């Protein structure tokens, strides 16, 4: 299935290096980020998993759980975590899904249904498994980003996007280009000027369809 914004993520059965569980149970009442990789023991992915490990306190501040995915097995994941932690100088406490069957990758539309892992495969055989998904507590997809193998993910941008999603969750606002927390936000077009002033106080009408206000606390 193709997973699009505001779709409910399938309640997949996950096998990880920290045991087996349902995806919805993992998300629980938290936000969740799933970041996927085409193979263990690959250079770019090792730096990315390390970056996630280093941001453990930031995920906790945002009530966000993180879970990795790679199309290798549990024992490979456990061994690879040693390299990740050595490189990052941080504990990799998050689980990593062992998607050897490609069931999760296919269910989340990261690989075509006919995909398989050939003998002697390389990361190029599962290259499209380089996606970031952000799920809200209602188990819906709020954001996805797909990267090629040559471009390491910018986790400062993942944090910024997460902050924007959480700030606008259930609130009639949007964030302008290059927004960072604390900057002014855009008033949703679902509110007229009077409604916007009643909800947010002062608004700045830059264009009839572009109105800004201070970020709600």
C-alpha positions as CSV (number, residue, x, y, z in Angstrom):
1,X,0.0,0.0,0.0
2,X,1.1,3.6,-0.5
3,X,1.2,5.4,2.8
4,X,0.3,9.1,2.4
5,X,0.0,12.0,4.8
6,X,-2.9,11.5,7.3
7,X,-3.1,7.7,6.6
8,X,-3.2,5.4,9.6
9,X,-0.1,3.3,9.6
10,X,-0.8,-0.4,9.4
11,X,-0.5,-2.2,12.8
12,X,2.5,-4.3,11.6
13,X,4.1,-7.1,13.5
14,X,7.7,-6.1,14.2
15,X,10.7,-8.3,15.0
16,X,13.5,-6.2,16.5
17,X,16.7,-6.6,18.4
18,X,14.7,-5.7,21.5
19,X,11.9,-8.3,21.0
20,X,8.7,-8.6,19.0
21,X,5.7,-6.3,19.2
22,X,3.0,-4.5,17.2
23,X,3.8,-1.1,15.7
24,X,0.7,0.6,17.3
25,X,1.8,-0.8,20.7
26,X,5.2,0.7,20.2
27,X,3.8,4.1,19.3
28,X,1.3,4.1,22.2
29,X,0.4,7.6,23.3
30,X,3.7,9.1,21.9
31,X,5.0,10.5,18.7
32,X,7.2,8.1,16.8
33,X,9.9,8.3,14.2
34,X,10.7,5.3,12.0
35,X,14.0,5.7,10.1
36,X,15.0,3.0,7.7
37,X,18.2,1.7,6.1
38,X,19.1,-0.6,3.3
39,X,21.8,-2.7,5.1
40,X,23.7,-3.0,8.3
41,X,27.5,-2.2,8.5
42,X,27.2,0.6,5.9
43,X,29.0,3.9,6.3
44,X,26.3,6.6,5.9
45,X,23.8,4.6,7.9
46,X,26.2,4.1,10.7
47,X,26.7,7.9,11.0
48,X,22.9,8.4,10.9
49,X,22.1,5.8,13.6
50,X,24.9,7.5,15.6
51,X,23.2,10.9,15.2
52,X,19.9,9.4,16.4
53,X,21.6,7.9,19.5
54,X,23.2,11.3,20.3
55,X,19.8,13.0,20.3
56,X,18.2,10.7,22.9
57,X,17.5,13.6,25.3
58,X,15.9,15.6,22.5
59,X,13.5,12.7,21.6
60,X,12.6,12.4,25.3
61,X,11.8,16.1,25.6
62,X,9.4,15.8,22.7
63,X,7.6,12.6,23.9
64,X,8.9,10.9,20.8
65,X,10.0,7.3,20.4
66,X,12.5,6.3,17.6
67,X,12.8,3.0,15.9
68,X,15.2,2.0,13.1
69,X,14.7,-0.5,10.3
70,X,17.2,-2.5,8.3
71,X,16.7,-5.5,6.1
72,X,19.3,-7.6,8.0
73,X,18.7,-9.9,11.0
74,X,18.5,-9.4,14.7
75,X,22.0,-10.7,15.4
76,X,23.5,-8.4,12.8
77,X,21.6,-5.5,14.3
78,X,23.0,-6.3,17.8
79,X,26.6,-6.6,16.4
80,X,26.2,-3.4,14.4
81,X,25.0,-1.4,17.4
82,X,28.5,-2.0,18.9
83,X,30.0,-0.1,15.9
84,X,27.3,2.6,16.1
85,X,27.9,3.2,19.8
86,X,31.7,3.2,19.3
87,X,31.5,5.8,16.5
88,X,28.8,8.0,18.2
89,X,30.1,7.8,21.8
90,X,26.4,7.4,22.7
91,X,24.1,4.5,23.7
92,X,21.8,3.3,20.9
93,X,18.9,2.3,23.1
94,X,16.2,2.3,20.4
95,X,15.1,-0.9,18.7
96,X,16.0,-1.8,15.1
97,X,13.4,-3.8,13.1
98,X,14.9,-6.9,11.4
99,X,13.0,-6.7,8.1
100,X,14.7,-9.7,6.4
101,X,11.4,-10.7,4.7
102,X,10.9,-7.1,3.5
103,X,7.4,-7.3,4.8
104,X,7.6,-4.0,6.6
105,X,9.4,-2.2,3.8
106,X,6.8,-3.4,1.3
107,X,3.8,-2.6,3.6
108,X,5.1,1.0,3.9
109,X,5.7,1.3,0.2
110,X,9.5,1.6,0.5
111,X,10.0,-1.3,-1.9
112,X,7.8,-2.8,-4.7
113,X,5.8,-5.9,-4.0
114,X,8.1,-8.0,-6.2
115,X,11.3,-6.9,-4.5
116,X,13.6,-9.6,-3.1
117,X,17.0,-9.9,-1.6
118,X,19.4,-11.7,-3.9
119,X,22.3,-13.8,-2.7
120,X,25.4,-11.7,-2.2
121,X,23.3,-8.6,-2.2
122,X,24.6,-5.1,-1.5
123,X,22.8,-2.0,-0.1
124,X,22.0,-1.0,-3.7
125,X,19.5,-3.9,-3.9
126,X,17.3,-2.2,-1.2
127,X,18.4,1.4,-1.8
128,X,14.9,2.9,-1.5
129,X,14.7,1.8,2.1
130,X,16.0,5.2,3.2
131,X,13.0,6.9,4.6
132,X,12.0,8.9,7.6
133,X,8.4,8.6,8.8
134,X,6.9,10.7,11.6
135,X,3.7,9.3,13.2
136,X,1.5,11.2,15.6
137,X,-0.1,9.6,18.7
138,X,-3.3,8.8,16.7
139,X,-1.1,6.5,14.6
140,X,-1.3,8.7,11.5
141,X,1.5,9.6,9.1
142,X,2.4,13.2,9.5
143,X,5.6,13.5,7.5
144,X,7.8,11.4,5.3
145,X,11.2,12.1,3.8
146,X,13.1,9.9,1.3
147,X,16.8,10.1,0.7
148,X,19.3,8.5,-1.7
149,X,22.2,6.5,-0.4
150,X,24.7,9.2,-1.1
151,X,23.0,11.9,1.1
152,X,23.1,11.5,4.9
153,X,20.0,12.6,6.7
154,X,20.0,16.0,8.5
155,X,18.6,15.2,11.9
156,X,18.5,18.8,12.9
157,X,15.9,19.1,10.1
158,X,14.1,16.1,11.5
159,X,13.9,17.8,14.9
160,X,12.8,21.1,13.3
161,X,10.0,19.3,11.4
162,X,9.0,17.4,14.5
163,X,8.7,20.7,16.4
164,X,6.6,22.2,13.7
165,X,4.3,19.1,13.6
166,X,3.8,19.1,17.3
167,X,3.3,22.9,17.5
168,X,0.6,22.8,14.7
169,X,-1.0,19.5,15.8
170,X,-4.7,20.3,16.3
171,X,-4.0,24.1,16.1
172,X,-5.0,26.2,13.0
173,X,-1.5,27.4,12.2
174,X,1.2,26.5,9.7
175,X,4.9,27.2,9.6
176,X,6.6,29.4,7.0
177,X,9.8,28.5,5.1
178,X,12.8,28.0,7.4
179,X,10.7,28.4,10.5
180,X,12.3,27.5,13.9
181,X,10.6,27.3,17.2
182,X,9.8,30.7,18.7
183,X,9.4,32.5,15.4
184,X,6.0,33.7,14.1
185,X,3.7,31.3,12.5
186,X,1.1,31.5,9.7
187,X,-2.6,31.7,10.6
188,X,-4.6,29.0,8.8
189,X,-7.0,30.0,6.0
190,X,-9.8,28.2,7.9
191,X,-10.0,31.2,10.2
192,X,-11.2,34.7,9.0
193,X,-9.5,37.8,10.4
194,X,-11.9,38.2,13.3
195,X,-11.7,34.5,14.3
196,X,-7.9,34.7,14.1
197,X,-7.8,37.7,16.4
198,X,-10.1,36.1,18.8
199,X,-8.0,33.0,19.0
200,X,-4.5,34.4,18.7
201,X,-4.7,38.1,19.6
202,X,-2.7,40.4,17.3
203,X,-2.2,39.2,13.8
204,X,0.0,40.7,11.0
205,X,-1.8,40.8,7.7
206,X,1.0,40.7,5.1
207,X,-1.3,39.6,2.2
208,X,-5.1,38.7,2.3
209,X,-4.1,35.1,2.4
210,X,-0.8,35.4,4.4
211,X,-1.3,36.4,8.0
212,X,1.2,35.7,10.8
213,X,1.0,35.7,14.6
214,X,3.2,34.8,17.5
215,X,3.7,31.1,18.0
216,X,1.0,30.0,20.5
217,X,2.5,28.7,23.8
